[in-house]
Amino acid sequence: MNPVIKGQWIAALRSGDYTQGHGWLSADGDYCCLGVLCELAVHAGVIERLDNGENPDGAISYGVEGDVNRQVLPQKVRIWAELDEVDPIVSNPSPEYPDDTDSLANMNDGGYTFGEIADAIERDL
């Protein structure tokens, strides 16, 4: 992962500026950890936030024409951040399963805090 973008993402997740949400990159003012990275990409001019009001569930789409997503990173964000996947895999060990891994979206939707996810990004990406 690009070390500068990684630092910005970790700082954003730990900042308290984003309220954690589940199920979508962003909906009703809440964000998945991947949605926070999309917001950084919007501010960097890489992609656009596409809120056309057509999503009844309140979800926001991110991307550019032909590369739009509401649940995982658009390819343009993945490439910009120099990530291998649109939903990166990190270690998620437990006493019972010390070699376990999980995707960031699953961790986000599974109840891990932004701080815990930031720790996993810092450690593994």
Secondary structure, DSSP 8 states (H G I E B T S, - for coil): --HHHHHHHHHHHHSS-SEE-SSSSEETTEE-HHHHHHHHHHHTTSSEEE--S--TT-B-EEEETTEEESSS--HHHHHHHT-SSSS-EEE---SS-TT-EEEHHHHHHTT--HHHHHHHHHHH-
